[in-house]
């Protein structure tokens, strides 16, 4: 079957065909497939995992980069792939390899135009989700990072299937607004598509479920909560404006009791980490606006709002004779 023979099918059917038939892609995620097969049995060895990853130099580089990143806090650099796999563990290595293999596999054709934007969002959401996971019970910070990376994988799948039609939707909206437009146009959204891809590729159910539900602001699943917060921070940094910053600030205050200064510190920590990550992966690291300036403006607006509220209470007290 070729892509041309699928043109008469519905969008959902074409997406499902793409998920079920990875040979339709220009670049099948071979490392992911090999790791899945290898780790299905309990008797695989660390040496076999290393040989599998070593077959892909780019993947080897990514694994080494991850283990040497600030989130692991190693005192000395790791340059040996075997040592890196030993430190990360089989589960983490498997998730890392599958994440980058699948994302790159779905980055052909029209989806290639989203590549830079996808990785900017993915890495920011991942960095923020990992930090928020520390404050949530029962959430592994590595799972939070991986889920953040994959939370919007469906946008790449959509773009590869629908081309310019979906790109125009993507450029016009983000977050819940984009999901609403996708559902109206296609009866399915990129969040659900991403969860389907991950389920097909045998990612843990906890990750698939969190990807599927993370845009719901009234969440109970702590992993989805971490990723939802990561998405809001991403919007505040990359699509900065009064509305996105206020939404992020308000949600973090309600959920985590984050002060304005803690919010700004968290956002800037994520920005610094992501800019380093983006350079490693060859993605444009320049932010469209200066988030530090915008966050400082948010601080000023918060102080002005607090002063106004205090004055209102003072006026109320003077009118009604309260002390």
Secondary structure as a PSIPRED ss2 file (coil, helix, strand):
# PSIPRED VFORMAT (PSIPRED V4.0)

   1 X C   1.000  0.000  0.000
   2 X C   1.000  0.000  0.000
   3 X H   0.000  1.000  0.000
   4 X H   0.000  1.000  0.000
   5 X H   0.000  1.000  0.000
   6 X H   0.000  1.000  0.000
   7 X C   1.000  0.000  0.000
   8 X C   1.000  0.000  0.000
   9 X C   1.000  0.000  0.000
  10 X C   1.000  0.000  0.000
  11 X H   0.000  1.000  0.000
  12 X H   0.000  1.000  0.000
  13 X H   0.000  1.000  0.000
  14 X H   0.000  1.000  0.000
  15 X H   0.000  1.000  0.000
  16 X H   0.000  1.000  0.000
  17 X H   0.000  1.000  0.000
  18 X H   0.000  1.000  0.000
  19 X H   0.000  1.000  0.000
  20 X H   0.000  1.000  0.000
  21 X C   1.000  0.000  0.000
  22 X H   0.000  1.000  0.000
  23 X H   0.000  1.000  0.000
  24 X H   0.000  1.000  0.000
  25 X C   1.000  0.000  0.000
  26 X C   1.000  0.000  0.000
  27 X C   1.000  0.000  0.000
  28 X C   1.000  0.000  0.000
  29 X C   1.000  0.000  0.000
  30 X H   0.000  1.000  0.000
  31 X H   0.000  1.000  0.000
  32 X H   0.000  1.000  0.000
  33 X H   0.000  1.000  0.000
  34 X H   0.000  1.000  0.000
  35 X H   0.000  1.000  0.000
  36 X H   0.000  1.000  0.000
  37 X H   0.000  1.000  0.000
  38 X H   0.000  1.000  0.000
  39 X H   0.000  1.000  0.000
  40 X C   1.000  0.000  0.000
  41 X C   1.000  0.000  0.000
  42 X C   1.000  0.000  0.000
  43 X C   1.000  0.000  0.000
  44 X C   1.000  0.000  0.000
  45 X C   1.000  0.000  0.000
  46 X H   0.000  1.000  0.000
  47 X H   0.000  1.000  0.000
  48 X H   0.000  1.000  0.000
  49 X H   0.000  1.000  0.000
  50 X H   0.000  1.000  0.000
  51 X H   0.000  1.000  0.000
  52 X H   0.000  1.000  0.000
  53 X H   0.000  1.000  0.000
  54 X H   0.000  1.000  0.000
  55 X C   1.000  0.000  0.000
  56 X C   1.000  0.000  0.000
  57 X H   0.000  1.000  0.000
  58 X H   0.000  1.000  0.000
  59 X H   0.000  1.000  0.000
  60 X H   0.000  1.000  0.000
  61 X H   0.000  1.000  0.000
  62 X H   0.000  1.000  0.000
  63 X H   0.000  1.000  0.000
  64 X H   0.000  1.000  0.000
  65 X H   0.000  1.000  0.000
  66 X H   0.000  1.000  0.000
  67 X H   0.000  1.000  0.000
  68 X C   1.000  0.000  0.000
  69 X C   1.000  0.000  0.000
  70 X C   1.000  0.000  0.000
  71 X C   1.000  0.000  0.000
  72 X C   1.000  0.000  0.000
  73 X C   1.000  0.000  0.000
  74 X C   1.000  0.000  0.000
  75 X C   1.000  0.000  0.000
  76 X C   1.000  0.000  0.000
  77 X C   1.000  0.000  0.000
  78 X C   1.000  0.000  0.000
  79 X C   1.000  0.000  0.000
  80 X C   1.000  0.000  0.000
  81 X H   0.000  1.000  0.000
  82 X H   0.000  1.000  0.000
  83 X H   0.000  1.000  0.000
  84 X H   0.000  1.000  0.000
  85 X H   0.000  1.000  0.000
  86 X H   0.000  1.000  0.000
  87 X H   0.000  1.000  0.000
  88 X H   0.000  1.000  0.000
  89 X C   1.000  0.000  0.000
  90 X H   0.000  1.000  0.000
  91 X H   0.000  1.000  0.000
  92 X H   0.000  1.000  0.000
  93 X H   0.000  1.000  0.000
  94 X H   0.000  1.000  0.000
  95 X H   0.000  1.000  0.000
  96 X H   0.000  1.000  0.000
  97 X H   0.000  1.000  0.000
  98 X H   0.000  1.000  0.000
  99 X H   0.000  1.000  0.000
 100 X H   0.000  1.000  0.000
 101 X H   0.000  1.000  0.000
 102 X H   0.000  1.000  0.000
 103 X H   0.000  1.000  0.000
 104 X H   0.000  1.000  0.000
 105 X H   0.000  1.000  0.000
 106 X C   1.000  0.000  0.000
 107 X C   1.000  0.000  0.000
 108 X C   1.000  0.000  0.000
 109 X H   0.000  1.000  0.000
 110 X H   0.000  1.000  0.000
 111 X H   0.000  1.000  0.000
 112 X H   0.000  1.000  0.000
 113 X H   0.000  1.000  0.000
 114 X H   0.000  1.000  0.000
 115 X H   0.000  1.000  0.000
 116 X H   0.000  1.000  0.000
 117 X H   0.000  1.000  0.000
 118 X H   0.000  1.000  0.000
 119 X H   0.000  1.000  0.000
 120 X H   0.000  1.000  0.000
 121 X H   0.000  1.000  0.000
 122 X H   0.000  1.000  0.000
 123 X H   0.000  1.000  0.000
 124 X H   0.000  1.000  0.000
 125 X H   0.000  1.000  0.000
 126 X H   0.000  1.000  0.000
 127 X H   0.000  1.000  0.000
 128 X H   0.000  1.000  0.000
 129 X H   0.000  1.000  0.000
 130 X H   0.000  1.000  0.000
 131 X H   0.000  1.000  0.000
 132 X H   0.000  1.000  0.000
 133 X H   0.000  1.000  0.000
 134 X C   1.000  0.000  0.000
 135 X C   1.000  0.000  0.000
 136 X C   1.000  0.000  0.000
 137 X C   1.000  0.000  0.000
 138 X C   1.000  0.000  0.000
 139 X C   1.000  0.000  0.000
 140 X C   1.000  0.000  0.000
 141 X H   0.000  1.000  0.000
 142 X H   0.000  1.000  0.000
 143 X H   0.000  1.000  0.000
 144 X H   0.000  1.000  0.000
 145 X H   0.000  1.000  0.000
 146 X H   0.000  1.000  0.000
 147 X H   0.000  1.000  0.000
 148 X H   0.000  1.000  0.000
 149 X H   0.000  1.000  0.000
 150 X H   0.000  1.000  0.000
 151 X C   1.000  0.000  0.000
 152 X C   1.000  0.000  0.000
 153 X C   1.000  0.000  0.000
 154 X H   0.000  1.000  0.000
 155 X H   0.000  1.000  0.000
 156 X H   0.000  1.000  0.000
 157 X H   0.000  1.000  0.000
 158 X H   0.000  1.000  0.000
 159 X H   0.000  1.000  0.000
 160 X H   0.000  1.000  0.000
 161 X H   0.000  1.000  0.000
 162 X H   0.000  1.000  0.000
 163 X C   1.000  0.000  0.000
 164 X H   0.000  1.000  0.000
 165 X H   0.000  1.000  0.000
 166 X H   0.000  1.000  0.000
 167 X H   0.000  1.000  0.000
 168 X H   0.000  1.000  0.000
 169 X H   0.000  1.000  0.000
 170 X H   0.000  1.000  0.000
 171 X H   0.000  1.000  0.000
 172 X H   0.000  1.000  0.000
 173 X C   1.000  0.000  0.000
 174 X C   1.000  0.000  0.000
 175 X H   0.000  1.000  0.000
 176 X H   0.000  1.000  0.000
 177 X H   0.000  1.000  0.000
 178 X H   0.000  1.000  0.000
 179 X H   0.000  1.000  0.000
 180 X H   0.000  1.000  0.000
 181 X H   0.000  1.000  0.000
 182 X H   0.000  1.000  0.000
 183 X H   0.000  1.000  0.000
 184 X H   0.000  1.000  0.000
 185 X H   0.000  1.000  0.000
 186 X H   0.000  1.000  0.000
 187 X C   1.000  0.000  0.000
 188 X C   1.000  0.000  0.000
 189 X C   1.000  0.000  0.000
 190 X H   0.000  1.000  0.000
 191 X H   0.000  1.000  0.000
 192 X H   0.000  1.000  0.000
 193 X H   0.000  1.000  0.000
 194 X H   0.000  1.000  0.000
 195 X H   0.000  1.000  0.000
 196 X H   0.000  1.000  0.000
 197 X H   0.000  1.000  0.000
 198 X H   0.000  1.000  0.000
 199 X H   0.000  1.000  0.000
 200 X H   0.000  1.000  0.000
 201 X C   1.000  0.000  0.000
 202 X C   1.000  0.000  0.000
 203 X C   1.000  0.000  0.000
 204 X C   1.000  0.000  0.000
 205 X H   0.000  1.000  0.000
 206 X H   0.000  1.000  0.000
 207 X H   0.000  1.000  0.000
 208 X H   0.000  1.000  0.000
 209 X H   0.000  1.000  0.000
 210 X H   0.000  1.000  0.000
 211 X H   0.000  1.000  0.000
 212 X H   0.000  1.000  0.000
 213 X H   0.000  1.000  0.000
 214 X C   1.000  0.000  0.000
 215 X C   1.000  0.000  0.000
 216 X C   1.000  0.000  0.000
 217 X C   1.000  0.000  0.000
 218 X C   1.000  0.000  0.000
 219 X C   1.000  0.000  0.000
 220 X C   1.000  0.000  0.000
 221 X C   1.000  0.000  0.000
 222 X H   0.000  1.000  0.000
 223 X H   0.000  1.000  0.000
 224 X H   0.000  1.000  0.000
 225 X H   0.000  1.000  0.000
 226 X H   0.000  1.000  0.000
 227 X H   0.000  1.000  0.000
 228 X H   0.000  1.000  0.000
 229 X H   0.000  1.000  0.000
 230 X H   0.000  1.000  0.000
 231 X H   0.000  1.000  0.000
 232 X H   0.000  1.000  0.000
 233 X H   0.000  1.000  0.000
 234 X H   0.000  1.000  0.000
 235 X H   0.000  1.000  0.000
 236 X H   0.000  1.000  0.000
 237 X H   0.000  1.000  0.000
 238 X H   0.000  1.000  0.000
 239 X C   1.000  0.000  0.000
 240 X C   1.000  0.000  0.000
 241 X C   1.000  0.000  0.000
 242 X H   0.000  1.000  0.000
 243 X H   0.000  1.000  0.000
 244 X H   0.000  1.000  0.000
 245 X H   0.000  1.000  0.000
 246 X H   0.000  1.000  0.000
 247 X H   0.000  1.000  0.000
 248 X H   0.000  1.000  0.000
 249 X H   0.000  1.000  0.000
 250 X H   0.000  1.000  0.000
 251 X H   0.000  1.000  0.000
 252 X H   0.000  1.000  0.000
 253 X H   0.000  1.000  0.000
 254 X H   0.000  1.000  0.000
 255 X H   0.000  1.000  0.000
 256 X H   0.000  1.000  0.000
 257 X C   1.000  0.000  0.000
 258 X C   1.000  0.000  0.000
 259 X C   1.000  0.000  0.000
 260 X H   0.000  1.000  0.000
 261 X H   0.000  1.000  0.000
 262 X H   0.000  1.000  0.000
 263 X H   0.000  1.000  0.000
 264 X H   0.000  1.000  0.000
 265 X H   0.000  1.000  0.000
 266 X H   0.000  1.000  0.000
 267 X H   0.000  1.000  0.000
 268 X H   0.000  1.000  0.000
 269 X H   0.000  1.000  0.000
 270 X H   0.000  1.000  0.000
 271 X H   0.000  1.000  0.000
 272 X H   0.000  1.000  0.000
 273 X H   0.000  1.000  0.000
 274 X H   0.000  1.000  0.000
 275 X H   0.000  1.000  0.000
 276 X H   0.000  1.000  0.000
 277 X H   0.000  1.000  0.000
 278 X H   0.000  1.000  0.000
 279 X H   0.000  1.000  0.000
 280 X H   0.000  1.000  0.000
 281 X C   1.000  0.000  0.000
 282 X C   1.000  0.000  0.000
 283 X C   1.000  0.000  0.000
 284 X C   1.000  0.000  0.000
 285 X C   1.000  0.000  0.000
 286 X C   1.000  0.000  0.000
 287 X C   1.000  0.000  0.000
 288 X C   1.000  0.000  0.000
 289 X C   1.000  0.000  0.000
 290 X C   1.000  0.000  0.000
 291 X H   0.000  1.000  0.000
 292 X H   0.000  1.000  0.000
 293 X H   0.000  1.000  0.000
 294 X H   0.000  1.000  0.000
 295 X H   0.000  1.000  0.000
 296 X H   0.000  1.000  0.000
 297 X H   0.000  1.000  0.000
 298 X H   0.000  1.000  0.000
 299 X H   0.000  1.000  0.000
 300 X H   0.000  1.000  0.000
 301 X H   0.000  1.000  0.000
 302 X H   0.000  1.000  0.000
 303 X H   0.000  1.000  0.000
 304 X H   0.000  1.000  0.000
 305 X H   0.000  1.000  0.000
 306 X H   0.000  1.000  0.000
 307 X H   0.000  1.000  0.000
 308 X H   0.000  1.000  0.000
 309 X H   0.000  1.000  0.000
 310 X H   0.000  1.000  0.000
 311 X H   0.000  1.000  0.000
 312 X H   0.000  1.000  0.000
 313 X H   0.000  1.000  0.000
 314 X H   0.000  1.000  0.000
 315 X H   0.000  1.000  0.000
 316 X H   0.000  1.000  0.000
 317 X H   0.000  1.000  0.000
 318 X H   0.000  1.000  0.000
 319 X H   0.000  1.000  0.000
 320 X H   0.000  1.000  0.000
 321 X C   1.000  0.000  0.000
 322 X C   1.000  0.000  0.000
 323 X C   1.000  0.000  0.000
